[in-house]
Amino acid sequence: MGGAAFWSLWWVWMAAALLLGIVEVLLPGYVFLGFGMGAALVGLLLLVTGAGWGLPVLLLIFAALSLIAWAALRRVFGLRDGQMRIIKDDVNK
C-alpha cells in the first residue's frame, strides 16, 4: 500500500484525532483540540463517503475543518466582550 492510499483510510484520521486529543490534554489551549476535531471530521467524511481523495485534497479539507473547529471553540470558550483576564498571583513569587 502506497503512502497516498494510507492517508485515504478513515481510521488513520481517527487515530490522528485521538492522538491530537491526548496532546490537548497534556498541553491545554484549545489549539490541538481544533486540529483533533478537524481530523475526526475528515475521518468521518471518509467513512461516510468512502471517497479515495488524494493527500493534497485531504489536507485542504483538514485545514478548513480545523480552522472552523478552532473558531467555534474560540467563540464558545474564549473571553466574552468586555471581559478581562485578571492575574492575581505574580509568577516571580
Secondary structure, 3 states (H helix, E strand, C coil): CCHHHHCCCHHHHHHHHHHHHHHHHHCCCCHHHHHHHHHHHHHHHHHHHCCCCCHHHHHHHHHHHHHHHHHHHHHHHCCCCCCCCCCCCCCCC
